[in-house]
Amino acid sequence: MICTLPSALVNHISNRTFVNVFTVIVLLVKARVINKVYNSTGAGLPLATGASTKHFKSIFLDVGLAQRLLGVEYNDWVIRNSILDSHRGAVAEQFIGQELLHRFGDHEDPQLYYWHRQSNGSQAEVDYLYEAHNNALPIEVKSASIGHLRSMQQYLKTYKQAKYGVKCSLAPLTRQSKIINIPLYAIEKTKSITDELE
């Protein structure tokens, strides 16, 4: 089982048995404190068809809770702005995941996935797969304006039915070939932006 929880929580439960850890995770999911993001092959819809319940990462209920468990202090974030140096990737990914999960209604069980491919000598991971326009929409989160998108390119090359991918970063709204950059603050507009491309 691959489970990426903040290190503070993992350190807290690392001395427990697997059964106890599993029980804690189940209870946190039931209480909706965390949501599981399952690994999916991304080969087609529904994404749940190619999903593995054994491999998942987690998203906290709130980006503030995640920051607290990471040990981020208010002064680091607001006054010194040093959060962008130490935990910016984790916070940005948490924020985007939280916003994507918010797209589901109150009475729906939120389903969010990610893509991970491992082959001899190389790995590729797309942060999120989201169902949109009868297709899997790959979403890669970058905490800066620039960043390599090798995993996204690999996904788009592997699954030709994916018309485009989304990169969420600090850069402005742009499109380069099959990659649409959506600013982090505008992730809630992903559907309306991609609707215009259809």
VOBA-1610 file (N, C-alpha, C; in pm, whole numbers, padded with zeros to 5 digits, always signed):
BEGIN
Met+00085-00119+00000Met+00000+00000+00000Met+00089+00124+00000Ile+00063+00214-00092Ile+00133+00342-00095Ile+00035+00444-00039Cys+00074+00512+00063Cys-00014+00613+00123Cys+00070+00733+00158Thr+00047+00844+00092Thr+00126+00963+00121Thr+00047+01053+00213Leu+00075+01044+00339Leu+00017+01131+00440Leu+00127+01226+00486Pro+00092+01342+00536Pro+00196+01430+00588Pro+00284+01357+00690Ser+00413+01389+00688Ser+00509+01317+00771Ser+00475+01325+00919Ala+00414+01433+00964Ala+00378+01444+01106Ala+00280+01334+01145Leu+00183+01305+01059Leu+00086+01200+01088Leu+00151+01064+01075Val+00233+01044+00972Val+00300+00916+00953Val+00391+00887+01071Asn+00467+00986+01118Asn+00554+00966+01233Asn+00474+00931+01358His+00357+00990+01369His+00273+00964+01485His+00222+00820+01486Ile+00194+00764+01368Ile+00136+00629+01364Ile+00236+00522+01321Ser+00362+00559+01296Ser+00457+00463+01242Ser+00490+00348+01337Asn+00471+00363+01466Asn+00500+00257+01561Asn+00382+00164+01584Arg+00274+00191+01519Arg+00155+00106+01533Arg+00159-00007+01431Thr+00076-00107+01451Thr+00069-00217+01356Thr-00008-00174+01233Phe+00006-00251+01125Phe-00063-00220+01000Phe-00215-00214+01023Val-00268-00306+01102Val-00412-00309+01128Val-00457-00178+01192Asn-00381-00129+01288Asn-00417-00003+01354Asn-00409+00114+01257Val-00306+00115+01172Val-00293+00222+01073Val-00410+00217+00976Phe-00442+00099+00930Phe-00555+00083+00839Phe-00684+00132+00905Thr-00705+00098+01030Thr-00824+00141+01103Thr-00829+00293+01116Val-00717+00354+01145Val-00711+00500+01157Val-00748+00565+01024Ile-00692+00513+00915Ile-00722+00569+00782Ile-00870+00554+00750Val-00927+00437+00775Val-01070+00415+00749Val-01155+00513+00829Leu-01122+00534+00955Leu-01198+00627+01039Leu-01185+00771+00990Leu-01064+00811+00950Leu-01045+00946+00898Leu-01123+00968+00768Val-01130+00866+00684Val-01208+00876+00560Val-01357+00884+00593Lys-01404+00800+00682Lys-01547+00803+00720Lys-01587+00937+00780Ala-01497+00996+00855Ala-01524+01127+00916Ala-01503+01240+00816Arg-01457+01205+00696Arg-01428+01301+00588Arg-01320+01403+00628Val-01230+01359+00714Val-01114+01441+00748Val-01012+01428+00635Ile-01002+01309+00577Ile-00920+01289+00458Ile-01004+01223+00350Asn-00963+01241+00227Asn-01021+01171+00113Asn-00909+01094+00045Lys-00940+00974+00004Lys-00842+00894-00069Lys-00846+00933-00217Val-00729+00944-00276Val-00714+00967-00419Val-00648+00840-00472Tyr-00725+00759-00545Tyr-00678+00629-00588Tyr-00596+00635-00717Asn-00501+00546-00727Asn-00423+00530-00850Asn-00512+00465-00954Ser-00517+00522-01074Ser-00596+00468-01184Ser-00507+00450-01306Thr-00540+00352-01387Thr-00466+00334-01512Thr-00490+00451-01605Gly-00604+00518-01592Gly-00636+00632-01677Gly-00667+00595-01819Ala-00687+00467-01845Ala-00708+00419-01982Ala-00844+00456-02038Gly-00941+00480-01953Gly-01074+00514-02001Gly-01169+00541-01887Leu-01292+00572-01924Leu-01394+00602-01823Leu-01484+00482-01801Pro-01537+00470-01683Pro-01508+00552-01565Pro-01369+00520-01510Leu-01309+00620-01450Leu-01173+00604-01396Leu-01167+00498-01287Ala-01279+00476-01219Ala-01284+00376-01112Ala-01257+00235-01166Thr-01288+00212-01294Thr-01267+00080-01352Thr-01121+00039-01347Gly-01031+00131-01371Gly-00888+00100-01369Gly-00818+00140-01241Ala-00895+00161-01135Ala-00838+00210-01010Ala-00794+00096-00919Ser-00691+00122-00841Ser-00642+00028-00741Ser-00676+00082-00603Thr-00747+00003-00524Thr-00780+00046-00388Thr-00662+00029-00294Lys-00558-00040-00339Lys-00440-00062-00256Lys-00340+00053-00265His-00346+00130-00371His-00252+00240-00391His-00329+00371-00392Phe-00300+00455-00296Phe-00370+00583-00287Phe-00283+00686-00218Lys-00319+00811-00239Lys-00264+00921-00160Lys-00383+00990-00095Ser-00360+01081-00004Ser-00472+01140+00068Ser-00472+01291+00058Ile-00592+01345+00068Ile-00611+01489+00071Ile-00687+01521+00199Phe-00639+01620+00271Phe-00706+01660+00393Phe-00828+01743+00364Leu-00916+01748+00460Leu-01039+01827+00453Leu-01009+01972+00419Asp-00898+02022+00469Asp-00869+02165+00456Asp-00720+02186+00441Val-00683+02279+00356Val-00542+02309+00334Val-00477+02361+00463Gly-00552+02427+00548Gly-00500+02474+00676Gly-00463+02359+00768Leu-00543+02252+00769Leu-00509+02134+00849Leu-00380+02070+00798Ala-00367+02062+00668Ala-00246+02004+00611Ala-00124+02086+00649Gln-00136+02218+00643Gln-00024+02304+00681Gln+00012+02287+00827Arg-00088+02274+00909Arg-00064+02257+01053Arg+00012+02128+01080Leu-00030+02019+01013Leu+00038+01892+01031Leu+00179+01893+00973Leu+00202+01978+00874Leu+00336+01994+00819Leu+00424+02081+00908Gly+00364+02143+01009Gly+00438+02228+01101Gly+00458+02370+01050Val+00376+02411+00954Val+00387+02546+00900Val+00321+02644+00996Glu+00394+02745+01035Glu+00344+02847+01126Glu+00288+02966+01048Tyr+00198+03037+01108Tyr+00136+03155+01046Tyr+00242+03256+01000Asn+00341+03282+01085Asn+00446+03378+01050Asn+00524+03334+00925Asp+00546+03202+00911Asp+00617+03152+00794Asp+00539+03183+00666Trp+00409+03171+00673Trp+00324+03188+00556Trp+00301+03335+00522Val+00260+03413+00619Val+00217+03549+00592Val+00332+03650+00598Ile+00411+03645+00702Ile+00513+03748+00722Ile+00640+03719+00642Arg+00696+03600+00658Arg+00823+03569+00591Arg+00804+03512+00451Asn+00684+03462+00422Asn+00654+03403+00293Asn+00746+03285+00261Ser+00801+03223+00365Ser+00897+03114+00343Ser+00829+02982+00312Ile+00697+02974+00325Ile+00627+02851+00289Ile+00655+02815+00144Leu+00674+02916+00061Leu+00700+02890-00080Leu+00834+02823-00101Asp+00921+02828-00002Asp+01050+02764-00015Asp+01047+02619+00034Ser+00973+02591+00139Ser+00984+02461+00202Ser+00874+02361+00165His+00750+02401+00167His+00640+02306+00146His+00547+02347+00033Arg+00594+02431-00056Arg+00503+02488-00156Arg+00439+02382-00245Gly+00512+02279-00284Gly+00455+02176-00370Gly+00343+02100-00301Ala+00366+02061-00176Ala+00264+01987-00102Ala+00140+02071-00076Val+00159+02198-00045Val+00046+02287-00017Val-00033+02313-00146Ala+00037+02336-00257Ala-00031+02360-00385Ala-00109+02237-00428Glu-00051+02119-00415Glu-00121+01996-00453Glu-00243+01973-00363Gln-00228+01998-00234Gln-00340+01986-00141Gln-00452+02082-00180Phe-00417+02207-00210Phe-00516+02308-00246Phe-00594+02268-00371Ile-00524+02224-00474Ile-00590+02185-00599Ile-00678+02063-00576Gly-00629+01964-00503Gly-00710+01847-00472Gly-00835+01883-00396Gln-00822+01971-00299Gln-00937+02016-00220Gln-01040+02085-00310Glu-00993+02170-00400Glu-01084+02241-00491Glu-01152+02144-00588Leu-01080+02044-00638Leu-01140+01946-00728Leu-01245+01864-00656Leu-01218+01825-00533Leu-01316+01749-00455Leu-01441+01832-00426His-01423+01962-00413His-01536+02052-00386His-01637+02053-00501Arg-01595+02011-00621Arg-01682+02010-00738Arg-01794+01907-00724Phe-01777+01810-00635Phe-01879+01708-00614Phe-01984+01762-00519Gly-02107+01717-00536Gly-02216+01761-00450Gly-02205+01703-00310Asp-02284+01758-00219Asp-02282+01715-00079Asp-02322+01569-00062His-02405+01518-00152His-02455+01382-00137His-02382+01283-00227Glu-02276+01329-00293Glu-02197+01241-00378Glu-02073+01197-00303Asp-02028+01077-00334Asp-01903+01030-00280Asp-01793+01080-00373Pro-01710+01174-00328Pro-01610+01232-00419Pro-01511+01128-00469Gln-01488+01128-00598Gln-01396+01035-00660Gln-01290+01112-00737Leu-01169+01104-00691Leu-01057+01170-00756Leu-00946+01066-00769Tyr-00872+01074-00878Tyr-00771+00974-00907Tyr-00640+01040-00945Tyr-00534+00962-00948Tyr-00406+01006-01001Tyr-00351+00895-01087Trp-00253+00926-01169Trp-00193+00828-01258Trp-00046+00810-01222His-00007+00686-01204His+00132+00654-01172His+00175+00536-01259Arg+00281+00557-01335Arg+00336+00451-01417Arg+00480+00429-01376Gln+00512+00304-01353Gln+00649+00270-01317Gln+00697+00162-01412Ser+00806+00190-01478Ser+00868+00091-01565Ser+01017+00087-01533Asn+01088+00003-01602Asn+01231-00013-01576Asn+01304+00120-01586Gly+01355+00168-01474Gly+01437+00288-01472Gly+01364+00420-01483Ser+01232+00419-01489Ser+01161+00548-01499Ser+01027+00541-01429Gln+00986+00655-01381Gln+00855+00667-01317Gln+00786+00790-01374Ala+00657+00787-01375Ala+00579+00903-01418Ala+00455+00909-01330Glu+00421+01031-01286Glu+00300+01049-01207Glu+00234+01180-01244Val+00105+01171-01273Val+00023+01290-01294Val-00057+01307-01166Asp-00055+01428-01110Asp-00112+01452-00978Asp-00259+01413-00966Tyr-00340+01447-01067Tyr-00482+01416-01061Tyr-00536+01379-01198Leu-00633+01287-01197Leu-00713+01258-01315Leu-00856+01293-01278Tyr-00921+01366-01367Tyr-01054+01418-01340Tyr-01141+01387-01460Glu-01262+01340-01438Glu-01352+01310-01550Glu-01416+01438-01600Ala-01394+01467-01729Ala-01451+01586-01792Ala-01470+01560-01941His-01583+01600-01993His-01612+01587-02136His-01596+01444-02185Asn-01648+01349-02108Asn-01642+01207-02143Asn-01499+01158-02168Asn-01408+01210-02091Asn-01269+01173-02105Asn-01197+01195-01972Ala-01079+01138-01960Ala-00996+01162-01842Ala-00912+01287-01868Leu-00921+01381-01778Leu-00845+01506-01790Leu-00729+01500-01691Pro-00604+01491-01741Pro-00489+01489-01650Pro-00459+01630-01600Ile-00432+01641-01470Ile-00402+01770-01408Ile-00271+01759-01332Glu-00178+01844-01368Glu-00047+01848-01302Glu-00036+01978-01225Val+00010+01973-01100Val+00020+02090-01015Val+00166+02129-01001Lys+00195+02255-01029Lys+00329+02310-01013Lys+00318+02433-00925Ser+00403+02443-00825Ser+00393+02554-00730Ser+00463+02680-00780Ala+00530+02671-00893Ala+00596+02788-00951Ala+00540+02809-01092Ser+00583+02913-01158Ser+00536+02942-01293Ser+00591+02843-01394Ile+00713+02796-01370Ile+00775+02704-01463Ile+00786+02567-01399Gly+00810+02469-01479Gly+00826+02334-01428Gly+00811+02236-01543His+00882+02127-01535His+00877+02027-01641His+00747+01948-01631Leu+00699+01906-01743Leu+00574+01830-01749Leu+00598+01694-01817Arg+00707+01629-01781Arg+00740+01501-01845Arg+00631+01397-01824Ser+00579+01389-01702Ser+00475+01290-01673Ser+00348+01320-01752Met+00310+01446-01760Met+00192+01485-01837Met+00211+01448-01984Gln+00329+01480-02038Gln+00359+01447-02178Gln+00352+01296-02200Gln+00403+01220-02105Gln+00398+01074-02115Gln+00254+01024-02115Tyr+00173+01081-02027Tyr+00031+01041-02022Tyr-00039+01073-02154Leu-00020+01193-02206Leu-00085+01233-02331Leu-00035+01150-02449Lys+00089+01108-02445Lys+00145+01023-02550Lys+00088+00882-02540Thr+00071+00832-02417Thr+00020+00697-02395Thr-00128+00687-02428Tyr-00205+00787-02388Tyr-00350+00785-02407Tyr-00390+00895-02504Lys-00389+00859-02630Lys-00416+00955-02738Lys-00556+01013-02731Gln-00650+00942-02666Gln-00787+00993-02655Gln-00796+01116-02564Ala-00695+01140-02482Ala-00691+01261-02399Ala-00656+01378-02491Lys-00750+01469-02507Lys-00732+01580-02601Lys-00633+01683-02551Tyr-00627+01700-02420Tyr-00538+01799-02361Tyr-00521+01770-02213Gly-00424+01837-02153Gly-00399+01826-02010Gly-00396+01964-01949Val-00411+01970-01818Val-00413+02098-01746Val-00293+02104-01653Lys-00223+02216-01661Lys-00115+02245-01566Lys-00165+02359-01479Cys-00166+02340-01348Cys-00204+02445-01253Cys-00076+02501-01194Ser-00056+02631-01209Ser+00066+02693-01158Ser+00041+02841-01132Leu+00149+02912-01103Leu+00139+03057-01081Leu+00139+03135-01212Ala+00161+03067-01324Ala+00162+03134-01454Ala+00020+03173-01495Pro+00007+03271-01586Pro-00126+03313-01630Pro-00191+03209-01722Leu-00318+03228-01750Leu-00393+03139-01837Leu-00332+03142-01978Thr-00285+03027-02021Thr-00225+03015-02154Thr-00251+02875-02208Arg-00229+02859-02337Arg-00236+02726-02398Arg-00117+02709-02490Gln-00047+02598-02471Gln+00064+02561-02558Gln+00042+02419-02603Ser+00006+02404-02730Ser-00021+02273-02787Ser-00135+02206-02708Lys-00107+02091-02646Lys-00212+02017-02574Lys-00215+02048-02425Ile-00137+02147-02380Ile-00131+02181-02237Ile-00194+02318-02213Ile-00292+02320-02124Ile-00357+02445-02085Ile-00306+02480-01946Asn-00249+02599-01929Asn-00208+02643-01796Asn-00322+02723-01734Ile-00366+02679-01619Ile-00469+02750-01544Ile-00404+02795-01413Pro-00412+02925-01382Pro-00353+02972-01255Pro-00415+02898-01136Leu-00335+02879-01032Leu-00382+02809-00913Leu-00514+02867-00860Tyr-00523+02999-00860Tyr-00643+03063-00804Tyr-00767+03042-00890Ala-00752+02998-01015Ala-00865+02984-01107Ala-00905+02839-01133Ile-00858+02747-01049Ile-00887+02605-01073Ile-01037+02578-01077Glu-01116+02654-01005Glu-01261+02632-01006Glu-01322+02660-01143Lys-01251+02729-01230Lys-01299+02761-01364Lys-01255+02658-01468Thr-01196+02549-01426Thr-01145+02448-01519Thr-01254+02400-01614Lys-01370+02368-01561Lys-01477+02318-01647Lys-01519+02421-01752Ser-01539+02546-01713Ser-01580+02646-01811Ser-01469+02674-01913Ile-01344+02668-01870Ile-01232+02689-01964Ile-01225+02575-02063Thr-01235+02452-02015Thr-01228+02337-02105Thr-01355+02325-02190Asp-01469+02373-02142Asp-01592+02372-02221Asp-01572+02453-02350Glu-01498+02561-02341Glu-01475+02645-02459Glu-01389+02576-02564Leu-01313+02475-02523Leu-01227+02402-02617Leu-01302+02291-02690Glu-01418+02257-02638Glu-01496+02146-02699Glu-01571+02191-02820
//
